[in-house]
Amino acid sequence: MQVKHGFKIPLMRPIVDQEMLQAALLSLQNEKLVMGESVYKFEEEFARYCGVRHAVSTASGTAALQIALQSMGIQESDEVITTPFSFFATSNAVIHAGAQPRFADVENDGFNLDPQKVEARLAPDTRAIIPVHLYGHPARMDEFRDLAEDKGISIIEDDCQAHGAEYNGRRVGSIGHVGCFSFYTSKNMTVCGDGGMIVTNDEKVADAARSFRDCGRASKYTMQRIGYTSRLNTVNAAIGRVQLRRLDKWNEARRRIANLYRTELEGTASVELPPADTPGTTSVYHLFVVRSNHRDQLALHLEKNGVEAAIHYPIPIHLQTPYRTRYRYSEGTFPQAERLAGRVLSLPIHPAITEEEVRTVARLVRDPAISK
Ligand SMILES: Cc1ncc(COP(=O)(O)O)c(C=O)c1O
């Protein structure tokens, strides 16, 4: 089934095939609509995929992050350091959990949180760090782990854009204390609706998360904490199980597309390509993001020619109105994030894009008129 769109070459295209439709139908006909068998099977299979002992599904990636934080006992007056250059749900979840988000700037030559800049922002109240594997590129987890071990703080991975990515031979989600995924419809794998997953080897955190996402239950009519109605629906889990089986093949296709973009765009003066994988890391190219000093001109040029491009993200989180108001942030606080916000452009990438389409996009990006 193809989703209709107004562009000749769309940025992304969710996949819904016959097997997914069949799985959805069967689950609706045969299972409990909430917390049916498919939910538990999806959790088991997702935990195995990530190489961890526990996976707890939730209603969204934001809920996964919030519940993970609360399940680890993070609370009011605790500080959590994260990146200002992410989707704003990352730091919103910290606020939802009742804690204080604190930002550190991103790397000078990449998109992710910079461990050295995090170190400089550590304070006595810092309880956790949330590195985000932005666009599917793994963050520098060894350095974060060393930092966290040294200072006795926890790492919560935001894996919402990086299903299946690897860092030093380990799948993301299994490296920090806890990992959080989103299955929103644009992600590398989806549940055809909203959904999320918390993964961890920590049984206590997993048990608390299971209770938090299910009204704070200890048992059916006994409550052990003030929880949420934040469960993944059975029908979505049934679709997620099928998508998970496709994930490696889709990620492989994304990497092939990224390589083709690299070959096609190598040496193009007006754009800077995304950082290549370092030994041991495997990106999953949730997005293929170029940087350009002529970004807006390039975006318009692509749009006029039927190519959908997008900006992830035009405003860093600290400069969003609620953050400016609440924390008095202003321009110049995180210069690297602010610079990226003015230069990044996401080009179309999804498993079904053809080589010809990639070459068409690349030809438009190479247009010599762009940098004039
Ligand atoms: C980096 C990042 N963190 C958190 C989220 C929140 O996930 P959700 O939209 O499922 O709540 C998203 C995606 O939407 C994301 O891209």
The ligand as a Tripos MOL2 file, in Angstrom:
@<TRIPOS>MOLECULE
LIG
   16    16     1     0     0
SMALL
NO_CHARGES

@<TRIPOS>ATOM
      1 C1         15.0210   11.8730   19.2450 C.3       1 LIG1
      2 C2         13.5850   11.6650   19.6280 C.ar      1 LIG1
      3 N1         13.2700   11.5730   20.9380 N.ar      1 LIG1
      4 C3         12.0140   11.3700   21.3270 C.ar      1 LIG1
      5 C4         10.9790   11.2380   20.4120 C.ar      1 LIG1
      6 C5          9.5930   11.0640   20.9170 C.3       1 LIG1
      7 O1          8.9400    9.9420   20.4100 O.3       1 LIG1
      8 P1          7.3440    9.9460   20.2350 P.3       1 LIG1
      9 O2          7.0050   10.8450   19.1110 O.co2     1 LIG1
     10 O3          7.0320    8.5190   19.9470 O.co2     1 LIG1
     11 O4          6.7610   10.4010   21.5180 O.co2     1 LIG1
     12 C6         11.2780   11.3150   19.0500 C.ar      1 LIG1
     13 C7         10.3120   11.1540   17.9660 C.2       1 LIG1
     14 O5          9.3020   11.4340   17.6960 O.2       1 LIG1
     15 C8         12.6080   11.5470   18.6370 C.ar      1 LIG1
     16 O6         12.9350   11.6470   17.3470 O.3       1 LIG1
@<TRIPOS>BOND
     1     1     2 1
     2     2     3 ar
     3     2    15 ar
     4     3     4 ar
     5     4     5 ar
     6     5     6 1
     7     5    12 ar
     8     6     7 1
     9     7     8 1
    10     8     9 2
    11     8    10 1
    12     8    11 1
    13    12    13 1
    14    12    15 ar
    15    13    14 2
    16    15    16 1
@<TRIPOS>SUBSTRUCTURE
     1 LIG1         1 GROUP 0 **** ****
